[in-house]
Amino acid sequence: MIHIVFNASDVDVLQKAIELDPGLAGEVMQVKDEFAVGPILNIYEEEGIEARKQWWREVLAGGEYEGKVDDGSVDDPALVARLRASLQTDPGEIVWIWAAQNKHDVSGYYWLMSQFRDFQGRIFILYLNNLPFINEKGHIFYPEWLSMIPPREFIKAKKLARAISAAEFEVDPDEWIRLQQENKGVRVLEGGKKLQQYHYDFYDNDLRKFITADWQKAGRLIHQFLGRNKHTTGDAFLLWRLKKLALEGEYDVQGELKGMKDFEIKSKAEAIAENLPE
């Protein structure tokens, strides 16, 4: 058995669950790219793969993750090649895909499962969609991320494993193709496995709400956004968008537009004065 998750924190919690239940024993592998943002047109072809890498190079330039595209730490096509080789070599091998109800996991699910249609019956999904779990305090909650689930609860969750159906192997790849052809940069989960797409500036107006009259480090502003905004995404993407806003000249900026600790931003003094009551 091979387990697939979409976040590093999910790897840790699932490995702890395996320690509690040997029936879950198997290698835990992670899809590392964030397919809820960025270009996905022709995503399985060399042209599309390179276009996505180039976009990530732009997004990560000057930030804390600069160079990550080319350092070999993220290579999801190689993960798919390993999975396919394992399935071809061992006819008894199966794959369990774990996904919670968030745009990151669902986007990753579409990207991954669309490449395994020829292994129907051996690819399983555990989609924790609107399912209640019990947290460490004994309270019922609905986790948005797998890492929020206590390891002992995974033992119950494994009962949800089911083979991806023939119908899903027809419909879901077609849905992923539709999303690719729309050629937009931000995907948001509308419910179930339904993704709605928006342009790259989707988060910009909400980011603006956290820019105040006082100087703030970019990292502090992004931390507030992640803790309070309805729709969120990765900090690297938000930093890229914040730098875009800063370059438009709408705000005062001091420092270098590089990493989250390298610059501060605030509303322009004249803009504040215009909004003051007479």
C-alpha positions as CSV (number, residue, x, y, z in Angstrom):
1,M,0.0,0.0,0.0
2,I,1.2,3.5,-0.9
3,H,-0.4,6.6,0.7
4,I,-0.5,9.9,-1.1
5,V,-1.0,13.2,0.7
6,F,-0.6,16.8,-0.4
7,N,1.0,18.6,2.6
8,A,4.2,18.0,4.6
9,S,2.2,18.1,7.9
10,D,-0.1,15.4,6.5
11,V,2.9,13.1,6.1
12,D,3.8,13.4,9.8
13,V,0.3,12.8,11.2
14,L,-0.4,9.8,8.8
15,Q,2.9,8.2,9.8
16,K,1.9,8.5,13.5
17,A,-1.4,6.9,12.6
18,I,0.4,4.0,11.0
19,E,2.3,3.5,14.2
20,L,-1.0,3.1,16.0
21,D,-2.5,0.8,13.3
22,P,-0.3,-1.6,11.4
23,G,-3.2,-2.2,9.0
24,L,-2.3,1.2,7.5
25,A,1.3,0.2,6.9
26,G,2.7,1.6,3.7
27,E,5.0,4.3,2.3
28,V,3.7,7.8,2.6
29,M,4.5,10.0,-0.3
30,Q,3.7,13.7,-0.9
31,V,2.6,15.7,-3.9
32,K,4.5,18.9,-3.3
33,D,3.3,21.4,-5.8
34,E,0.5,23.8,-5.1
35,F,-1.9,23.2,-7.9
36,A,-4.6,25.6,-6.6
37,V,-2.6,28.4,-8.0
38,G,-0.6,29.0,-11.2
39,P,-0.9,28.0,-14.8
40,I,-2.1,24.4,-15.5
41,L,-2.6,24.6,-19.3
42,N,-0.9,21.6,-21.0
43,I,0.3,20.6,-17.5
44,Y,1.3,17.1,-18.7
45,E,3.3,18.3,-21.6
46,E,6.9,19.6,-21.5
47,E,5.8,23.0,-22.7
48,G,3.2,23.3,-19.9
49,I,5.5,21.9,-17.3
50,E,8.2,24.4,-18.1
51,A,5.7,27.3,-18.3
52,R,4.6,26.4,-14.7
53,K,8.2,26.2,-13.5
54,Q,9.0,29.6,-15.0
55,W,5.9,31.1,-13.3
56,W,7.0,29.7,-9.9
57,R,10.5,31.1,-10.5
58,E,8.9,34.6,-10.9
59,V,6.7,34.1,-7.8
60,L,9.5,32.9,-5.6
61,A,12.2,35.4,-6.8
62,G,13.8,37.3,-3.9
63,G,11.7,35.5,-1.3
64,E,12.4,32.9,1.3
65,Y,11.8,30.1,-1.2
66,E,13.9,31.4,-4.1
67,G,15.7,28.6,-6.0
68,K,13.3,25.9,-4.8
69,V,12.0,25.3,-8.4
70,D,15.5,24.1,-9.5
71,D,17.0,22.5,-6.4
72,G,15.3,19.1,-6.9
73,S,13.2,19.2,-3.8
74,V,9.9,19.4,-5.8
75,D,9.6,16.9,-8.6
76,D,6.0,15.6,-8.8
77,P,6.4,14.1,-12.3
78,A,9.1,11.9,-10.8
79,L,6.7,10.8,-8.0
80,V,4.2,9.8,-10.6
81,A,6.8,7.8,-12.5
82,R,7.7,6.0,-9.2
83,L,4.0,5.2,-8.5
84,R,3.4,3.9,-12.0
85,A,6.5,1.8,-11.8
86,S,5.4,0.3,-8.5
87,L,2.0,-0.5,-9.8
88,Q,3.4,-2.1,-13.0
89,T,6.0,-4.2,-11.1
90,D,3.7,-5.4,-8.3
91,P,0.1,-6.4,-9.5
92,G,-1.0,-6.4,-5.9
93,E,0.1,-2.8,-5.1
94,I,-2.6,-0.2,-4.4
95,V,-2.6,3.5,-3.9
96,W,-4.6,5.4,-1.3
97,I,-5.1,9.2,-2.0
98,W,-5.9,11.1,1.1
99,A,-7.7,14.5,0.6
100,A,-9.4,16.9,2.9
101,Q,-12.0,19.5,1.8
102,N,-9.7,22.3,0.6
103,K,-8.7,23.7,-2.8
104,H,-5.1,22.5,-2.4
105,D,-5.9,18.9,-1.9
106,V,-8.7,18.8,-4.4
107,S,-6.6,20.5,-7.1
108,G,-3.8,18.0,-6.4
109,Y,-6.3,15.1,-6.6
110,Y,-7.4,16.1,-10.1
111,W,-3.8,16.5,-11.2
112,L,-2.7,13.1,-9.8
113,M,-5.7,10.8,-10.5
114,S,-5.9,12.0,-14.2
115,Q,-2.7,10.1,-14.8
116,F,-3.8,6.7,-13.5
117,R,-6.9,5.8,-15.5
118,D,-5.2,2.6,-16.7
119,F,-4.9,1.4,-13.1
120,Q,-8.6,1.5,-12.3
121,G,-9.6,-0.6,-9.3
122,R,-6.2,-0.1,-7.6
123,I,-6.4,3.7,-7.0
124,F,-8.4,4.5,-3.9
125,I,-9.7,7.8,-2.5
126,L,-10.3,8.9,1.1
127,Y,-12.0,12.2,0.6
128,L,-12.9,13.6,4.1
129,N,-15.7,15.8,2.8
130,N,-17.9,17.3,5.6
131,L,-17.1,14.4,7.9
132,P,-17.0,15.0,11.7
133,F,-14.0,14.0,13.8
134,I,-13.2,14.3,17.4
135,N,-10.3,16.6,18.4
136,E,-7.9,16.3,21.3
137,K,-10.4,18.0,23.6
138,G,-13.1,15.6,22.8
139,H,-15.1,18.0,20.7
140,I,-16.6,17.3,17.3
141,F,-15.2,19.3,14.4
142,Y,-15.0,19.3,10.6
143,P,-11.4,19.4,9.5
144,E,-10.3,21.4,6.5
145,W,-6.9,19.9,6.6
146,L,-5.7,16.3,7.3
147,S,-3.1,17.5,9.7
148,M,-5.9,18.8,12.0
149,I,-7.1,15.2,12.6
150,P,-5.6,13.4,15.6
151,P,-3.7,10.3,14.6
152,R,-6.1,8.0,16.4
153,E,-9.0,9.3,14.3
154,F,-7.2,8.1,11.1
155,I,-7.9,4.6,12.2
156,K,-11.6,5.3,11.8
157,A,-11.1,7.3,8.6
158,K,-9.5,4.3,6.8
159,K,-13.0,2.8,6.6
160,L,-13.8,5.5,4.1
161,A,-11.3,4.2,1.5
162,R,-13.0,3.2,-1.7
163,A,-11.7,2.6,-5.2
164,I,-12.1,5.5,-7.6
165,S,-15.0,4.5,-9.8
166,A,-15.1,4.1,-13.6
167,A,-17.4,7.1,-13.8
168,E,-15.0,9.2,-11.8
169,F,-12.1,8.2,-14.0
170,E,-14.2,9.5,-16.9
171,V,-15.7,12.7,-15.4
172,D,-12.9,14.0,-13.2
173,P,-10.1,14.1,-15.8
174,D,-12.6,15.9,-18.1
175,E,-13.2,18.5,-15.3
176,W,-9.4,19.0,-15.0
177,I,-9.2,19.5,-18.7
178,R,-11.9,22.1,-18.5
179,L,-10.0,23.9,-15.8
180,Q,-6.8,23.8,-17.8
181,Q,-8.5,25.3,-20.9
182,E,-9.9,28.2,-18.8
183,N,-6.3,29.1,-18.3
184,K,-6.8,31.1,-15.1
185,G,-4.4,31.3,-12.1
186,V,-6.4,30.8,-8.9
187,R,-8.7,27.9,-8.0
188,V,-11.2,28.1,-5.1
189,L,-13.2,25.2,-3.8
190,E,-17.0,25.8,-4.1
191,G,-18.0,22.6,-2.3
192,G,-17.6,18.9,-2.9
193,K,-15.0,18.6,-5.7
194,K,-16.2,21.7,-7.5
195,L,-13.4,24.2,-8.3
196,Q,-14.1,27.7,-9.4
197,Q,-11.3,29.6,-11.1
198,Y,-10.3,33.3,-10.9
199,H,-7.6,35.6,-12.2
200,Y,-4.3,36.0,-10.4
201,D,-5.5,39.2,-8.7
202,F,-8.2,37.3,-6.8
203,Y,-6.7,37.9,-3.4
204,D,-5.5,41.5,-4.0
205,N,-8.5,43.4,-2.7
206,D,-8.5,41.4,0.5
207,L,-4.8,42.0,0.9
208,R,-5.5,45.7,0.6
209,K,-7.7,45.5,3.6
210,F,-4.8,44.6,5.8
211,I,-2.6,47.5,4.7
212,T,-3.0,50.2,7.3
213,A,-1.7,53.7,8.1
214,D,1.2,52.2,10.1
215,W,4.3,50.6,8.7
216,Q,4.0,46.8,8.7
217,K,6.5,44.2,7.7
218,A,5.3,42.1,4.8
219,G,5.5,39.0,6.9
220,R,3.3,40.4,9.6
221,L,0.7,41.6,7.2
222,I,0.6,38.2,5.5
223,H,0.3,36.5,8.9
224,Q,-2.7,38.6,9.7
225,F,-4.3,37.8,6.3
226,L,-3.8,34.0,6.8
227,G,-5.3,34.2,10.2
228,R,-8.4,36.3,9.5
229,N,-9.3,36.2,5.8
230,K,-12.0,33.9,4.5
231,H,-10.0,32.7,1.4
232,T,-6.3,32.1,1.9
233,T,-3.5,30.6,0.0
234,G,0.3,30.0,0.4
235,D,2.4,32.8,1.9
236,A,4.8,32.7,-1.2
237,F,1.9,33.5,-3.5
238,L,0.6,36.3,-1.2
239,L,4.1,37.8,-1.0
240,W,4.2,37.9,-4.8
241,R,0.9,39.6,-5.0
242,L,1.8,42.1,-2.2
243,K,4.9,43.0,-4.1
244,K,2.8,43.6,-7.2
245,L,0.6,46.0,-5.2
246,A,3.7,47.8,-3.9
247,L,5.1,48.2,-7.4
248,E,1.8,49.9,-8.6
249,G,2.8,52.9,-6.4
250,E,-0.5,52.9,-4.5
251,Y,1.2,52.5,-1.1
252,D,4.3,53.7,0.7
253,V,7.1,51.1,0.8
254,Q,10.5,51.1,2.5
255,G,13.1,48.4,2.1
256,E,13.8,46.0,-0.7
257,L,10.9,44.1,-2.3
258,K,12.4,40.7,-1.7
259,G,11.5,38.5,1.3
260,M,8.8,38.9,4.0
261,K,11.3,40.5,6.4
262,D,12.9,42.8,3.8
263,F,10.3,45.5,3.3
264,E,7.5,47.4,5.0
265,I,4.3,48.8,3.6
266,K,1.6,51.3,4.6
267,S,-1.1,53.5,3.1
268,K,0.1,56.8,1.5
269,A,-0.3,59.8,3.8
270,E,-2.3,61.7,1.2
271,A,-4.8,58.8,0.8
272,I,-5.3,58.8,4.5
273,A,-5.9,62.5,4.5
274,E,-8.5,62.3,1.7
275,N,-10.5,59.7,3.8
276,L,-10.5,61.8,7.0
277,P,-13.9,63.5,7.9
278,E,-14.0,67.3,7.4
